[in-house]
Amino acid sequence: MWYQLFQVINVLHPCTCITLFLVSSCNNKMLQLFKTLRLTQPARFASALSNTTAATLPSTEATPPAAVGEPDKLYSKLEIELRGIDPAVLKSYTWFATTAAEHLGIELGKCWSPRKAHHERMTLLKSVHIYKKHRVQYEIRTHFRYMNFHKLTGSTLDTFLEYIERNLPEGVALQASKTELQQIPEHLRQPPEQV
């Protein structure tokens, strides 16, 4: 079995990325082979797997979407608010998100940040019980950055949000609010007969 597995690996092109998982069962006879990134020569890969009896390749046929009849949702605006303690990180992340939006063909709106950060100060006693005059002040500075994107479809918006959320740096909070476009309800389309 292992010899056949090494044959499959040797037949593959060196640029092909493959991940092997050994799934143990009661009798340790199950072996699954998963593609992870890309196959440069799928025909050679399929012919190599047909010679082995232990591994099977999942079908590469295109699967239809779950809901074919439903139209994609439309969104007029996506507003993203970023909060963080370092303005340089926020500026860099804004550049990353706008570049990703340009690659996806999303219309970019206004990107801006307030001139001053939000300051929150706390004054505490140095001592627990006495010396009321001796105090310490702590300050938390929160910087904000806002981005607007216009005219998105539902699938593009989901893909874009998932991508930028996965690459969110540490210490940065993201809040997204979207405005969906909907059709006018049926009872409002026709004017009333009597007023």
C-alpha positions in Angstrom: 0.0 0.0 0.0 2.8 2.5 0.9 4.7 1.6 -2.3 1.6 2.5 -4.4 1.3 5.8 -2.4 4.9 6.7 -3.3 4.3 5.9 -6.9 1.4 8.4 -6.9 3.6 11.1 -5.4 6.5 10.4 -7.9 4.2 10.6 -10.9 3.0 14.1 -9.9 4.4 17.3 -11.2 6.7 19.0 -8.6 4.6 22.2 -8.5 1.5 20.2 -7.5 0.5 20.8 -3.9 -1.0 17.7 -2.2 -1.8 17.0 1.4 -2.1 13.4 2.6 -4.3 12.4 5.6 -4.2 9.0 7.1 -7.5 8.2 8.6 -7.3 5.4 11.1 -10.3 3.1 11.4 -10.8 -0.1 13.3 -8.7 -2.1 10.8 -6.3 0.8 9.7 -7.1 0.2 6.0 -8.6 3.5 5.1 -6.4 6.0 3.3 -7.8 9.2 1.8 -6.1 11.6 -0.6 -7.3 15.3 -0.7 -6.2 18.0 -3.1 -5.5 21.2 -1.2 -4.4 23.9 -3.6 -4.0 23.3 -7.3 -3.2 20.5 -9.7 -1.2 21.5 -12.7 -1.7 18.3 -14.6 -5.1 16.7 -13.5 -5.0 14.1 -16.2 -1.7 12.7 -15.1 -3.0 12.8 -11.5 -6.2 10.9 -12.3 -4.3 8.3 -14.3 -1.9 7.8 -11.4 -4.7 7.3 -9.0 -6.6 4.9 -11.2 -3.6 2.5 -10.9 -3.8 2.5 -7.1 -6.6 0.7 -5.2 -6.3 2.4 -1.8 -6.9 6.1 -2.7 -9.9 7.7 -4.4 -10.1 11.2 -5.9 -13.2 13.4 -5.2 -15.1 14.4 -8.3 -13.9 17.6 -9.9 -17.2 18.2 -11.7 -18.7 21.6 -11.2 -21.5 21.4 -8.6 -24.5 23.7 -9.2 -25.3 26.3 -6.5 -27.8 25.4 -3.9 -30.4 27.9 -5.0 -30.3 28.5 -8.8 -33.6 30.3 -9.1 -32.9 32.9 -6.4 -31.4 36.2 -7.7 -28.3 37.5 -5.8 -29.0 40.3 -3.2 -27.9 43.8 -4.0 -26.3 46.2 -1.6 -26.1 49.9 -2.2 -23.4 50.6 0.5 -21.1 48.8 2.9 -19.7 50.9 5.7 -16.7 49.6 7.7 -15.6 51.1 11.0 -12.2 50.3 12.3 -11.0 50.9 15.8 -7.5 50.5 17.1 -4.8 51.9 19.3 -2.2 52.4 16.6 -3.1 54.8 13.7 -0.3 53.4 11.5 -1.8 49.9 11.6 -5.2 51.3 10.8 -3.8 53.2 7.8 -2.0 50.1 6.5 -5.1 47.9 6.9 -7.2 50.5 5.1 -4.7 50.4 2.2 -5.0 46.5 2.2 -8.8 46.5 2.2 -9.1 49.1 -0.6 -6.6 47.2 -2.7 -8.6 44.0 -2.2 -11.7 45.9 -3.2 -10.1 47.2 -6.4 -9.1 43.6 -7.3 -12.7 42.4 -6.8 -14.1 45.3 -8.8 -15.9 47.0 -5.9 -16.6 50.7 -6.2 -14.7 52.6 -3.5 -16.3 55.4 -1.6 -15.0 57.8 0.9 -12.2 56.6 3.3 -11.5 59.0 6.2 -10.5 59.2 9.9 -11.2 61.8 12.6 -8.3 64.1 13.3 -8.2 63.3 17.0 -8.5 60.0 18.9 -11.1 59.3 21.5 -9.5 59.7 24.9 -10.8 57.9 27.9 -9.1 58.8 31.2 -9.3 57.0 34.5 -8.1 58.5 37.8 -7.3 56.0 40.5 -5.8 56.3 44.0 -2.2 55.2 44.4 -2.9 53.7 47.7 -5.8 51.4 48.5 -6.9 53.0 51.8 -5.1 56.3 52.6 -3.3 59.2 50.9 -6.2 60.6 48.9 -4.1 63.3 47.4 -1.8 60.8 45.6 -3.5 59.7 42.4 -2.6 58.1 39.1 -4.2 58.8 35.7 -4.5 56.1 33.0 -5.5 57.0 29.5 -6.8 54.9 26.6 -6.6 56.4 23.2 -8.8 54.8 20.5 -8.3 55.8 16.9 -11.1 55.4 14.3 -11.0 54.9 10.6 -14.0 54.6 8.2 -14.4 53.1 4.7 -17.3 53.1 2.4 -17.9 50.8 -0.6 -20.8 51.1 -3.1 -22.8 48.9 -5.4 -22.1 45.3 -4.3 -23.7 42.0 -4.9 -24.3 39.6 -2.0 -21.7 37.0 -3.1 -19.1 39.7 -3.7 -19.8 41.3 -0.3 -19.6 38.0 1.5 -16.3 37.1 -0.2 -14.8 40.5 0.5 -15.9 40.7 4.1 -14.6 37.2 4.8 -11.3 38.0 3.2 -10.7 41.2 5.1 -11.9 39.7 8.4 -9.5 36.8 8.1 -6.6 39.2 7.6 -7.6 41.6 10.4 -4.5 42.6 12.5 -4.3 42.1 16.2 -5.7 45.0 18.3 -8.1 46.2 15.6 -11.8 45.9 15.8 -14.0 45.9 12.7 -17.7 46.7 12.5 -19.5 46.4 9.2 -23.0 47.7 8.3 -24.6 47.1 5.0 -27.5 48.7 3.2 -29.6 46.3 1.1 -31.6 47.2 -1.9 -35.1 45.6 -2.0 -38.0 45.7 -4.4 -41.1 47.7 -3.4 -43.7 45.4 -1.8 -46.6 44.4 -4.0 -49.2 46.3 -2.0 -47.2 49.5 -2.4 -46.6 49.3 -6.2 -50.1 50.3 -7.2 -51.7 53.5 -6.1 -54.8 53.3 -3.9 -58.1 53.5 -5.7 -59.8 55.8 -3.3 -58.1 58.4 -1.2 
